[in-house]
Amino acid sequence: DLVGPEPEAAPLEQMGLGWKSSYGTGTGKDAITNGIEVVWTNTPTKWDNSFLEIL
């Protein structure tokens, strides 16, 4: 398995660092995500309330 224990069950020295991954470097292009990332706004470079409309 490429993903370690959930952060709460990890050893004390790893708590607060998220899920430990042994896939490649574990960061950047080798990061493992849950796949439910969402679009927070349709216009990320413009300040408006579209975030609240999307919710």
Secondary structure, DSSP 8 states (H G I E B T S, - for coil): --B-S-GGGS-GGGTTS---B-STTSSGGG----S----S-S-TTS-SSHHHHH-
